[in-house]
Every structure is written in structure tokens, then in C-alpha cells.
Amino acid sequence: MPTDAEIRDILSSVRTIALVGWSPKTDRPSHRVADFLKRKGYRVIPVNPGQAGQAALGETVAASLAEAAAVAPIDMVDIFRRSEEAGAVADEAVRIGAKVVWMQLGVVDEAAANRARQAGLKVVMNRCPAIEIPRLGL
């Protein structure tokens, strides 16, 4: 479990976030969090194969993390997928050279977190940046 100082460092240092599991539905948490992060000054690249090619948040929705990484280097991968799907996303985050894997509230995969850490990535699980940013005064 990262400390507040580690979370503050992560959120202060990342600029480009790939948000995996983004939804175009405004009532969905993934949509609200992506919008919040965009308003906070982050570049947010939505990732959702079913919405690929559409415009959202000033970006083109990517079909995959690899496609998002072709647009810009990804600092953080924010995972809005079920825990059992998080491992594959975390592994892809390692492959594309992301610096941080962030698993949203309710998303926990210790094995995936360990693989990402062993590859040199920072990992946050079961937390939401849209909660952490105001809580830490960022």
C-alpha cells in the first residue's frame, strides 16, 4: 500500500494517463473520473475497443494501450476493469513502458501488482485518483 507521499509523488509527476475501460456514458464512474482528470490538467487518452475512433476529452478513443502509446508516451494506466481482467492490462502497461499502474476502487490483483512492481512500475490498487487528488490537496 503506497503512502500518501508516494501517491502525491505519482499524481504530481504523471502527465499522460491512459484510462482503460472509459465509458461514453456520463453517469459511469470511468467517464466522470476521466473528465475530472482532464479538468485537473492531465492528458487523458480513453481506451475502449468498442468506442475506438470516437472523439472524447479532446482525444481519439484508443482500442488498446498499445494504440494509446502510439499517440503519446503513457505515464499512468488507470484501470477501470474487473479485477480478473486487471492482470492483462497491467502486463500491457509494462510492455508499453508506462511508469504507473493504478487500479480503481474495487480492483485488486496482487499477482499483477507484483509483476508490475518487478518490472519497475509504481502500483496503486483499490483507490481513485479523483478521490486522492482533493484529499491530498493537489
DSSP file (Angstrom, degrees, kcal/mol; ACC not computed):
  #  RESIDUE AA STRUCTURE BP1 BP2  ACC     N-H-->O    O-->H-N    N-H-->O    O-->H-N    TCO  KAPPA ALPHA  PHI   PSI    X-CA   Y-CA   Z-CA
    1    1 A M              0   0    0      0, 0.0   123,-0.1     0, 0.0     2,-0.0   0.000 360.0 360.0 360.0 118.1    0.0    0.0    0.0
    2    2 A P        -     0   0    0      0, 0.0     2,-0.1     0, 0.0   123,-0.0  -0.337 360.0-118.5 -68.6 149.7    1.6    3.3   -1.1
    3    3 A T     >  -     0   0    0      1,-0.1     4,-2.4    -2,-0.0     5,-0.2  -0.307  28.4-103.6 -77.4 167.4    2.0    6.1    1.4
    4    4 A D  H  > S+     0   0    0      1,-0.2     4,-2.9     2,-0.2     5,-0.2   0.893 124.4  54.3 -58.0 -39.3    0.3    9.5    0.9
    5    5 A A  H  > S+     0   0    0      1,-0.2     4,-2.3     2,-0.2    -1,-0.2   0.903 108.7  48.0 -63.4 -40.1    3.7   10.9    0.0
    6    6 A E  H  > S+     0   0    0      2,-0.2     4,-2.4     1,-0.2    -2,-0.2   0.903 113.2  47.4 -67.0 -40.7    4.1    8.2   -2.7
    7    7 A I  H  X S+     0   0    0     -4,-2.4     4,-2.8     2,-0.2     5,-0.2   0.913 111.7  50.8 -66.0 -41.8    0.6    8.8   -4.1
    8    8 A R  H  X S+     0   0    0     -4,-2.9     4,-1.7    -5,-0.2    -2,-0.2   0.915 110.6  49.7 -60.3 -43.2    1.3   12.6   -4.0
    9    9 A D  H  X S+     0   0    0     -4,-2.3     4,-1.4     2,-0.2    -2,-0.2   0.915 112.0  48.1 -62.7 -43.8    4.5   12.0   -6.0
   10   10 A I  H >X S+     0   0    0     -4,-2.4     4,-2.2     1,-0.2     3,-0.6   0.964 114.4  44.4 -59.7 -53.3    2.7    9.8   -8.5
   11   11 A L  H 3< S+     0   0    0     -4,-2.8    -1,-0.2     1,-0.2    -2,-0.2   0.740 115.3  49.2 -68.9 -22.5   -0.1   12.3   -9.1
   12   12 A S  H 3< S+     0   0    0     -4,-1.7    -1,-0.2    -5,-0.2    -2,-0.2   0.709 115.6  42.2 -85.6 -21.6    2.3   15.2   -9.2
   13   13 A S  H << S+     0   0    0     -4,-1.4    -2,-0.2    -3,-0.6    -3,-0.2   0.762  93.5  85.1-100.5 -26.7    4.7   13.6  -11.7
   14   14 A V     <  +     0   0    0     -4,-2.2     3,-0.1    -5,-0.2    60,-0.0  -0.482  39.5 168.4 -78.0 148.2    2.4   11.9  -14.3
   15   15 A R        +     0   0    0      1,-0.3    28,-3.1    -2,-0.1     2,-0.5   0.633  63.5  51.0-122.7 -38.6    1.1   14.0  -17.2
   16   16 A T  E     -a   43   0A   0     26,-0.2    60,-2.0    57,-0.1    59,-1.8  -0.924  63.8-173.9-114.4 124.9   -0.5   11.5  -19.6
   17   17 A I  E     -ab  44  76A   0     26,-3.4    28,-3.0    -2,-0.5     2,-0.6  -0.961  16.3-153.0-120.5 127.4   -3.0    8.9  -18.4
   18   18 A A  E     -ab  45  77A   0     58,-2.6    60,-2.5    -2,-0.5     2,-0.9  -0.902  15.7-155.2 -94.4 119.6   -4.5    6.1  -20.4
   19   19 A L  E >   -ab  46  78A   0     26,-1.9    28,-2.6    -2,-0.6     3,-1.0  -0.834   7.4-157.0-102.7 102.5   -7.8    5.3  -18.9
   20   20 A V  E 3  S+ab  47  79A   0     58,-2.2    60,-2.9    -2,-0.9    28,-0.2  -0.664  77.0  26.1 -86.0 123.8   -8.7    1.7  -19.7
   21   21 A G  T 3  S+     0   0    0     26,-2.7    -1,-0.2    -2,-0.5    27,-0.2   0.605  80.7 171.2  99.3  16.6  -12.4    1.0  -19.6
   22   22 A W    <   -     0   0    0     25,-1.1    -1,-0.2    -3,-1.0    29,-0.1  -0.305  17.4-153.5 -58.4 140.7  -13.6    4.5  -20.3
   23   23 A S        -     0   0    0      2,-0.2     5,-0.1     5,-0.1    -1,-0.0  -0.946  19.6-145.4-118.6 141.3  -17.3    4.8  -21.0
   24   24 A P  S    S+     0   0    0      0, 0.0     2,-0.5     0, 0.0    -1,-0.1   0.614  74.9 104.2 -75.4 -10.7  -19.1    7.4  -23.1
   25   25 A K    >   -     0   0    0      1,-0.2     3,-2.0     2,-0.1     6,-0.3  -0.612  68.0-147.7 -76.7 119.6  -22.0    7.3  -20.6
   26   26 A T  T 3  S+     0   0    0     -2,-0.5    -1,-0.2     1,-0.3     6,-0.1   0.679  93.6  59.1 -65.3 -18.6  -21.8   10.4  -18.4
   27   27 A D  T 3  S+     0   0    0      4,-0.1    -1,-0.3     5,-0.0    -2,-0.1   0.499  85.0  99.5 -88.1  -2.5  -23.2    8.6  -15.4
   28   28 A R  S X> S-     0   0    0     -3,-2.0     4,-2.2     1,-0.1     3,-0.6  -0.632  77.5-129.1 -86.3 140.8  -20.4    6.0  -15.3
   29   29 A P  H 3> S+     0   0    0      0, 0.0     4,-3.0     0, 0.0     5,-0.3   0.866 107.8  57.6 -55.1 -38.1  -17.5    6.4  -12.9
   30   30 A S  H 3> S+     0   0    0      1,-0.2     4,-1.9     2,-0.2     5,-0.1   0.879 108.6  46.3 -62.9 -35.7  -14.9    5.9  -15.6
   31   31 A H  H <> S+     0   0    0     -3,-0.6     4,-2.4    -6,-0.3    -1,-0.2   0.935 114.3  46.8 -69.1 -46.9  -16.4    8.8  -17.6
   32   32 A R  H  X S+     0   0    0     -4,-2.2     4,-2.4     1,-0.2    -2,-0.2   0.902 113.7  47.6 -64.1 -42.1  -16.6   11.1  -14.5
   33   33 A V  H  X S+     0   0    0     -4,-3.0     4,-2.9     2,-0.2     5,-0.2   0.922 111.3  50.7 -66.9 -43.0  -13.1   10.3  -13.4
   34   34 A A  H  X S+     0   0    0     -4,-1.9     4,-2.3    -5,-0.3    -2,-0.2   0.927 112.2  47.4 -58.9 -44.7  -11.7   10.9  -16.9
   35   35 A D  H  X S+     0   0    0     -4,-2.4     4,-2.4     2,-0.2    -1,-0.2   0.913 111.9  50.4 -63.2 -43.1  -13.4   14.2  -17.1
   36   36 A F  H  X S+     0   0    0     -4,-2.4     4,-1.4     2,-0.2    -2,-0.2   0.940 111.4  47.7 -59.4 -48.6  -12.1   15.2  -13.6
   37   37 A L  H  <>S+     0   0    0     -4,-2.9     5,-2.1     1,-0.2    -1,-0.2   0.896 110.9  51.5 -62.4 -40.2   -8.5   14.3  -14.5
   38   38 A K  H ><5S+     0   0    0     -4,-2.3     3,-1.7     1,-0.2    -1,-0.2   0.927 109.0  50.5 -60.5 -45.4   -8.8   16.2  -17.8
   39   39 A R  H 3<5S+     0   0    0     -4,-2.4    -1,-0.2     1,-0.3    -2,-0.2   0.755 104.4  59.6 -66.0 -23.1  -10.1   19.3  -15.9
   40   40 A K  T 3<5S-     0   0    0     -4,-1.4    -1,-0.3    -3,-0.2    -2,-0.2   0.435 127.0 -98.6 -84.4   0.1   -7.1   18.9  -13.5
   41   41 A G  T < 5S+     0   0    0     -3,-1.7    -3,-0.2     1,-0.3     2,-0.2   0.459  79.0 132.5 101.5   1.3   -4.7   19.3  -16.4
   42   42 A Y      < -     0   0    0     -5,-2.1     2,-0.7   -26,-0.0    -1,-0.3  -0.545  60.1-121.0 -80.6 150.9   -3.8   15.7  -17.2
   43   43 A R  E     -a   16   0A   0    -28,-3.1   -26,-3.4    -2,-0.2     2,-0.6  -0.855  34.0-164.2 -86.9 120.7   -3.9   14.5  -20.8
   44   44 A V  E     -a   17   0A   0     -2,-0.7   -26,-0.2    13,-0.3    15,-0.1  -0.938  11.2-166.8-114.9 119.4   -6.3   11.6  -20.7
   45   45 A I  E     -a   18   0A   0    -28,-3.0   -26,-1.9    -2,-0.6     2,-0.1  -0.910  20.0-139.3-104.4 109.9   -6.4    9.1  -23.5
   46   46 A P  E     -a   19   0A   0      0, 0.0    16,-3.0     0, 0.0     2,-0.5  -0.445  13.7-159.1 -69.6 139.8   -9.6    7.0  -23.3
   47   47 A V  E     +ac  20  62A   0    -28,-2.6   -26,-2.7    14,-0.2   -25,-1.1  -0.973  34.0 131.5-124.3 117.0   -9.1    3.3  -24.0
   48   48 A N    >>  -     0   0    0     14,-2.7     3,-1.8    -2,-0.5     4,-0.6  -0.734  41.1-153.1-163.8 109.1  -12.2    1.2  -25.0
   49   49 A P  G >4 S+     0   0    0      0, 0.0     3,-0.6     0, 0.0    14,-0.1   0.813  97.6  57.2 -59.9 -29.7  -12.2   -1.0  -28.1
   50   50 A G  G 34 S+     0   0    0      1,-0.2    13,-0.1    13,-0.1     0, 0.0   0.668 115.6  36.0 -74.1 -15.4  -16.0   -0.7  -28.5
   51   51 A Q  G X4 S+     0   0    0     -3,-1.8     3,-2.0    11,-0.2    10,-0.3   0.289  85.1 145.8-116.0   6.1  -15.6    3.1  -28.8
   52   52 A A  T <<  +     0   0    0     -4,-0.6    10,-0.2    -3,-0.6     3,-0.1  -0.117  65.1  23.5 -53.1 137.8  -12.3    3.3  -30.7
   53   53 A G  T 3  S+     0   0    0      8,-2.7    -1,-0.2     1,-0.4     2,-0.1   0.175  93.1 118.2  93.5 -17.0  -12.0    6.1  -33.1
   54   54 A Q    <   -     0   0    0     -3,-2.0     7,-3.3     7,-0.1     2,-0.4  -0.412  68.7-110.7 -78.0 159.2  -14.6    8.4  -31.5
   55   55 A A  E     +F   60   0B   0      5,-0.2     2,-0.3    -3,-0.1     5,-0.2  -0.766  46.4 155.8 -91.6 135.4  -13.6   11.7  -30.1
   56   56 A A  E >   -F   59   0B   0      3,-2.8     3,-2.1    -2,-0.4    -2,-0.0  -0.933  63.5  -0.4-158.3 134.6  -13.6   12.2  -26.3
   57   57 A L  T 3  S-     0   0    0     -2,-0.3   -13,-0.3     1,-0.3     3,-0.1   0.774 127.7 -58.8  59.3  28.6  -11.8   14.5  -23.9
   58   58 A G  T 3  S+     0   0    0      1,-0.3    -1,-0.3   -15,-0.1     2,-0.3   0.622 123.1  92.4  76.6  12.2  -10.1   16.2  -26.9
   59   59 A E  E <  S-F   56   0B   0     -3,-2.1    -3,-2.8   -15,-0.1     2,-0.5  -0.785  81.6-106.8-127.9 169.5   -8.5   12.8  -27.9
   60   60 A T  E     -F   55   0B   0     -2,-0.3    -5,-0.2    -5,-0.2     2,-0.1  -0.902  43.2-112.0 -97.3 128.7   -9.4    9.9  -30.1
   61   61 A V        -     0   0    0     -7,-3.3    -8,-2.7    -2,-0.5     2,-0.2  -0.413  34.5-139.1 -62.7 129.0  -10.6    6.9  -28.1
   62   62 A A  B     -c   47   0A   0    -16,-3.0   -14,-2.7   -10,-0.2   -11,-0.2  -0.614   9.1-143.1 -91.2 150.1   -7.9    4.1  -28.5
   63   63 A A  S    S+     0   0    0     -2,-0.2     2,-0.3   -16,-0.2    -1,-0.1   0.735  82.6   2.9 -80.4 -24.2   -8.8    0.5  -29.0
   64   64 A S  S  > S-     0   0    0    -16,-0.1     4,-2.1     1,-0.1     5,-0.1  -0.942  76.4-101.2-153.3 168.6   -5.8   -0.7  -26.8
   65   65 A L  H  > S+     0   0    0     -2,-0.3     4,-2.9     2,-0.2     5,-0.2   0.887 121.5  56.5 -63.7 -38.0   -3.0    0.5  -24.6
   66   66 A A  H  > S+     0   0    0      1,-0.2     4,-1.1     2,-0.2    -1,-0.2   0.909 107.7  47.8 -60.3 -40.9   -0.6   -0.1  -27.5
   67   67 A E  H  > S+     0   0    0      2,-0.2     4,-0.7     1,-0.2     3,-0.3   0.902 111.9  49.6 -66.2 -40.7   -2.7    2.2  -29.7
   68   68 A A  H >X S+     0   0    0     -4,-2.1     4,-1.7     1,-0.2     3,-1.1   0.906 108.6  53.1 -63.4 -41.1   -2.8    4.9  -26.9
   69   69 A A  H 3< S+     0   0    0     -4,-2.9    -1,-0.2     1,-0.3    -2,-0.2   0.739 100.6  61.2 -68.1 -22.3    1.0    4.6  -26.5
   70   70 A A  H 3< S+     0   0    0     -4,-1.1    -1,-0.3    -3,-0.3    -2,-0.2   0.741 106.2  47.7 -73.6 -21.8    1.4    5.2  -30.3
   71   71 A V  H << S-     0   0    0     -3,-1.1    -2,-0.2    -4,-0.7    -1,-0.2   0.877 132.9 -18.0 -82.5 -42.6   -0.2    8.6  -29.8
   72   72 A A  S  < S-     0   0    0     -4,-1.7    -1,-0.3   -27,-0.0     2,-0.1  -0.981  78.5 -85.0-160.9 150.8    1.8    9.6  -26.8
   73   73 A P        -     0   0    0      0, 0.0     2,-0.6     0, 0.0   -57,-0.1  -0.444  48.6-132.8 -60.3 133.8    4.1    8.1  -24.1
   74   74 A I        +     0   0    0     22,-0.3    25,-0.3     1,-0.2   -57,-0.2  -0.813  26.3 180.0 -97.2 121.9    1.8    6.9  -21.3
   75   75 A D  S    S+     0   0    0    -59,-1.8    24,-1.9    -2,-0.6    25,-1.7   0.890  72.0  18.8 -82.1 -44.4    2.9    7.8  -17.8
   76   76 A M  E     -bd  17 100A   0    -60,-2.0   -58,-2.6    23,-0.2     2,-0.6  -0.985  59.6-152.0-135.3 138.7    0.0    6.1  -15.9
   77   77 A V  E     -bd  18 101A   0     23,-2.4    25,-3.1    -2,-0.4     2,-0.6  -0.951  14.3-160.5-108.4 115.9   -2.5    3.4  -16.8
   78   78 A D  E     -bd  19 102A   0    -60,-2.5   -58,-2.2    -2,-0.6     2,-0.7  -0.873  12.9-148.1 -99.3 117.5   -5.8    3.9  -14.9
   79   79 A I  E     +bd  20 103A   0     23,-3.3    25,-2.0    -2,-0.6     2,-0.4  -0.789  26.9 171.4-101.2 112.8   -7.7    0.6  -14.9
   80   80 A F        +     0   0    0    -60,-2.9     2,-0.3    -2,-0.7    -1,-0.1  -0.580  49.4 106.4-108.1  62.5  -11.5    0.6  -14.8
   81   81 A R  S    S-     0   0    0     -2,-0.4    23,-0.1     1,-0.0     5,-0.1  -0.893  80.3 -80.3-133.6 163.3  -11.9   -3.2  -15.4
   82   82 A R    >>  -     0   0    0     -2,-0.3     3,-2.1     1,-0.1     4,-0.9  -0.288  46.4-109.3 -62.2 152.4  -12.9   -6.1  -13.2
   83   83 A S  H >> S+     0   0    0     23,-0.3     3,-1.0     1,-0.3     4,-0.6   0.863 119.0  57.5 -52.1 -40.6  -10.1   -7.4  -11.0
   84   84 A E  H 34 S+     0   0    0      1,-0.2    -1,-0.3     2,-0.2     4,-0.2   0.664 110.4  44.6 -69.4 -13.5   -9.9  -10.6  -13.1
   85   85 A E  H <> S+     0   0    0     -3,-2.1     4,-1.2     2,-0.1    -1,-0.2   0.507  92.7  82.8-101.1  -8.8   -9.2   -8.5  -16.2
   86   86 A A  H <X S+     0   0    0     -3,-1.0     4,-3.0    -4,-0.9     5,-0.2   0.831  80.4  63.6 -68.1 -32.4   -6.7   -6.2  -14.5
   87   87 A G  H  X S+     0   0    0     -4,-0.6     4,-2.6     1,-0.2    -1,-0.2   0.915 102.4  47.7 -60.7 -44.8   -3.7   -8.5  -14.9
   88   88 A A  H  > S+     0   0    0     -3,-0.2     4,-1.9    -4,-0.2    -1,-0.2   0.883 113.8  48.5 -64.0 -37.5   -3.7   -8.5  -18.7
   89   89 A V  H  X S+     0   0    0     -4,-1.2     4,-2.3     2,-0.2    -2,-0.2   0.921 111.1  49.8 -68.4 -43.3   -4.0   -4.7  -18.6
   90   90 A A  H  X S+     0   0    0     -4,-3.0     4,-1.8     1,-0.2    -2,-0.2   0.905 110.2  51.0 -61.6 -41.1   -1.1   -4.4  -16.1
   91   91 A D  H  X S+     0   0    0     -4,-2.6     4,-2.0     1,-0.2    -1,-0.2   0.893 110.5  48.6 -63.6 -39.0    1.0   -6.7  -18.2
   92   92 A E  H  X S+     0   0    0     -4,-1.9     4,-2.2     2,-0.2    -1,-0.2   0.866 106.0  57.9 -68.5 -34.8    0.3   -4.5  -21.3
   93   93 A A  H  X>S+     0   0    0     -4,-2.3     5,-2.3     1,-0.2     4,-0.6   0.894 106.9  48.9 -60.2 -39.5    1.2   -1.4  -19.2
   94   94 A V  H ><5S+     0   0    0     -4,-1.8     3,-1.2     1,-0.2    -2,-0.2   0.939 109.7  52.0 -62.9 -46.9    4.6   -2.9  -18.6
   95   95 A R  H 3<5S+     0   0    0     -4,-2.0    -2,-0.2     1,-0.3    -1,-0.2   0.846 109.4  48.4 -61.1 -35.7    5.0   -3.7  -22.3
   96   96 A I  H 3<5S-     0   0    0     -4,-2.2   -22,-0.3    -5,-0.1    -1,-0.3   0.542 116.5-111.5 -85.7  -4.4    4.2   -0.1  -23.4
   97   97 A G  T <<5 +     0   0    0     -3,-1.2    -3,-0.2    -4,-0.6    -2,-0.1   0.749  53.9 167.8  85.2  23.7    6.7    1.4  -20.9
   98   98 A A      < -     0   0    0     -5,-2.3   -23,-0.2    -6,-0.2   -22,-0.2  -0.264  31.0-146.9 -64.0 159.7    4.2    3.0  -18.5
   99   99 A K  S    S+     0   0    0    -24,-1.9    23,-2.6   -25,-0.3     2,-0.4   0.687  76.4  33.9 -99.7 -24.2    5.5    4.3  -15.2
  100  100 A V  E     -de  76 122A   0    -25,-1.7   -23,-2.4    21,-0.2     2,-0.5  -0.993  55.4-159.8-138.9 138.6    2.4    3.6  -13.0
  101  101 A V  E     -de  77 123A   0     21,-2.7    23,-2.3    -2,-0.4     2,-0.5  -0.989  17.0-172.2-112.8 123.1   -0.4    1.1  -12.9
  102  102 A W  E     -de  78 124A   0    -25,-3.1   -23,-3.3    -2,-0.5     2,-0.5  -0.966   6.5-161.1-119.5 115.8   -3.4    2.5  -11.0
  103  103 A M  E     -d   79   0A   0     21,-3.5    24,-1.7    -2,-0.5    23,-0.2  -0.865  22.7-126.1 -99.5 126.9   -6.2    0.0  -10.2
  104  104 A Q    >   -     0   0    0    -25,-2.0     3,-2.6    -2,-0.5    22,-0.8   0.058  45.6 -56.8 -65.9 173.8   -9.5    1.8   -9.4
  105  105 A L  T 3  S+     0   0    0     21,-0.3    -1,-0.2     1,-0.3    22,-0.1  -0.268 129.2  16.4 -51.5 130.5  -11.7    1.3   -6.3
  106  106 A G  T 3  S+     0   0    0      1,-0.2     2,-0.7    -3,-0.1   -23,-0.3   0.359  98.1 115.0  84.7  -5.6  -12.7   -2.4   -6.1
  107  107 A V    <   +     0   0    0     -3,-2.6    19,-1.3   -25,-0.1     2,-0.4  -0.877  35.6 159.2-103.7 114.3   -9.9   -3.5   -8.5
  108  108 A V        +     0   0    0     -2,-0.7     2,-0.2    17,-0.2   -22,-0.1  -0.994  12.6 157.1-138.0 127.1   -7.3   -5.7   -6.8
  109  109 A D     >  -     0   0    0     -2,-0.4     4,-2.5     1,-0.1     5,-0.2  -0.719  12.4-176.1-148.6  93.7   -4.9   -8.2   -8.4
  110  110 A E  H  > S+     0   0    0      1,-0.2     4,-2.6    -2,-0.2     5,-0.2   0.874  84.8  53.1 -61.2 -40.0   -1.9   -8.8   -6.2
  111  111 A A  H  > S+     0   0    0      2,-0.2     4,-2.2     1,-0.2    -1,-0.2   0.928 111.8  45.2 -63.4 -44.0   -0.1  -11.0   -8.7
  112  112 A A  H  > S+     0   0    0      2,-0.2     4,-2.5     1,-0.2    -2,-0.2   0.904 111.9  52.7 -64.7 -41.0   -0.4   -8.4  -11.4
  113  113 A A  H  X S+     0   0    0     -4,-2.5     4,-2.6     1,-0.2    -2,-0.2   0.915 109.6  49.0 -60.6 -42.9    0.7   -5.7   -9.0
  114  114 A N  H  X S+     0   0    0     -4,-2.6     4,-2.6     2,-0.2    -1,-0.2   0.903 110.3  50.3 -65.0 -41.1    3.8   -7.8   -8.1
  115  115 A R  H  X S+     0   0    0     -4,-2.2     4,-1.3     2,-0.2    -2,-0.2   0.927 112.5  47.4 -61.8 -43.6    4.6   -8.3  -11.8
  116  116 A A  H  <>S+     0   0    0     -4,-2.5     5,-2.5     2,-0.2     3,-0.3   0.923 112.4  48.8 -64.6 -43.9    4.3   -4.6  -12.5
  117  117 A R  H ><5S+     0   0    0     -4,-2.6     3,-1.9     1,-0.2    -2,-0.2   0.915 108.4  53.9 -61.8 -42.5    6.5   -3.7   -9.5
  118  118 A Q  H 3<5S+     0   0    0     -4,-2.6    -1,-0.2     1,-0.3    -2,-0.2   0.801 106.0  54.0 -62.4 -27.7    9.1   -6.2  -10.5
  119  119 A A  T 3<5S-     0   0    0     -4,-1.3    -1,-0.3    -3,-0.3    -2,-0.2   0.441 128.1-100.6 -85.1  -0.3    9.2   -4.5  -13.9
  120  120 A G  T < 5S+     0   0    0     -3,-1.9    -3,-0.2     1,-0.3     2,-0.2   0.517  77.8 133.8  98.0   5.7    9.9   -1.2  -12.2
  121  121 A L      < -     0   0    0     -5,-2.5    -1,-0.3    -6,-0.2     2,-0.3  -0.576  55.4-122.4 -87.8 152.6    6.4    0.4  -12.2
  122  122 A K  E     -e  100   0A   0    -23,-2.6   -21,-2.7    -2,-0.2     2,-0.4  -0.698  31.3-154.2 -85.4 147.1    4.7    2.0   -9.3
  123  123 A V  E     -e  101   0A   0     -2,-0.3     2,-0.4   -23,-0.2   -21,-0.2  -0.985  19.2-179.4-132.4 134.5    1.4    0.4   -8.4
  124  124 A V  E     -e  102   0A   0    -23,-2.3   -21,-3.5    -2,-0.4     2,-0.3  -0.999  14.7-171.4-126.6 133.1   -1.7    1.8   -6.6
  125  125 A M        +     0   0    0     -2,-0.4   -21,-0.2   -23,-0.2   -17,-0.2  -0.940  59.0   8.9-127.2 149.5   -4.7   -0.5   -6.1
  126  126 A N  S    S+     0   0    0    -19,-1.3     2,-0.3   -22,-0.8   -21,-0.3   0.834 100.5 104.6  58.2  38.5   -8.3   -0.1   -4.8
  127  127 A R        -     0   0    0    -24,-1.7    -1,-0.2    -3,-0.2   -20,-0.1  -0.942  61.0-135.6-141.5 163.3   -8.1    3.7   -4.9
  128  128 A C    >>  -     0   0    0     -2,-0.3     4,-2.5   -24,-0.2     3,-1.4  -0.984   7.0-148.2-124.8 126.6   -9.4    6.5   -7.1
  129  129 A P  H 3> S+     0   0    0      0, 0.0     4,-2.7     0, 0.0    -1,-0.1   0.821 100.5  62.6 -61.7 -28.6   -7.3    9.5   -8.2
  130  130 A A  H 34 S+     0   0    0      1,-0.2     5,-0.0     2,-0.2   -96,-0.0   0.692 111.5  38.4 -71.5 -16.2  -10.4   11.6   -8.3
  131  131 A I  H <> S+     0   0    0     -3,-1.4     4,-1.9     2,-0.1    -1,-0.2   0.804 117.0  50.0 -92.2 -42.2  -10.7   11.0   -4.5
  132  132 A E  H  X S+     0   0    0     -4,-2.5     4,-2.5     1,-0.2     6,-0.2   0.867 102.7  59.8 -67.8 -38.2   -6.9   11.2   -3.8
  133  133 A I  H  <>S+     0   0    0     -4,-2.7     5,-2.8     1,-0.2     4,-0.4   0.952 112.8  36.4 -60.3 -52.2   -6.3   14.5   -5.6
  134  134 A P  H >45S+     0   0    0      0, 0.0     3,-1.0     0, 0.0    -1,-0.2   0.903 115.8  55.5 -68.0 -36.5   -8.7   16.5   -3.4
  135  135 A R  H 3<5S+     0   0    0     -4,-1.9    -2,-0.2     1,-0.3    -3,-0.2   0.887 113.2  41.3 -61.4 -37.5   -7.8   14.6   -0.3
  136  136 A L  T 3<5S-     0   0    0     -4,-2.5    -1,-0.3    -5,-0.1    -3,-0.1   0.426 114.6-116.8 -90.4   0.6   -4.1   15.3   -0.7
  137  137 A G  T < 5       0   0    0     -3,-1.0    -4,-0.1    -4,-0.4    -2,-0.1   0.828 360.0 360.0  70.8  32.2   -4.8   19.0   -1.8
  138  138 A L      <       0   0    0     -5,-2.8    -5,-0.1    -6,-0.2    -1,-0.1   0.438 360.0 360.0 -93.1 360.0   -3.4   18.6   -5.3
